[in-house]
Amino acid sequence: MNANPVLLQKKYARVIEEFAKKACITLDAALDFFYHSEVYCLIREGVSDMHCMSDLYLAEELDMEYRDTFPEEKSFSIT
């Protein structure tokens, strides 16, 4: 299933903002990482209806991918 492109852009913005908070990084760094992430590819391609997942879930997935990519960076989980 494909989502409306405008709705996806708004979702991306919310996910990036939440991810930046969780990873304690700047919005610019979060934006850059998001658009090069596997999570972004899955959402964009409509795999497993990832775009239907909550913003928080997607931010947590991004945070896990970020920690796997940059294990030396300190990433904190906000609960």
Stockholm file with secondary structure:
# STOCKHOLM 1.0

chainA/1-79         MNANPVLLQKKYARVIEEFAKKACITLDAALDFFYHSEVYCLIREGVSDMHCMSDLYLAEELDMEYRDTFPEEKSFSIT
#=GR chainA/1-79 SS CCCCHHHHHHHHHHHHHHHHHHHTCCHHHHHHHHHTSHHHHHHHHTGGGGGGSCHHHHHHHHHHHHHHHCTTSCCCCCC
#=GC SS_cons        CCCCHHHHHHHHHHHHHHHHHHHTCCHHHHHHHHHTSHHHHHHHHTGGGGGGSCHHHHHHHHHHHHHHHCTTSCCCCCC
//
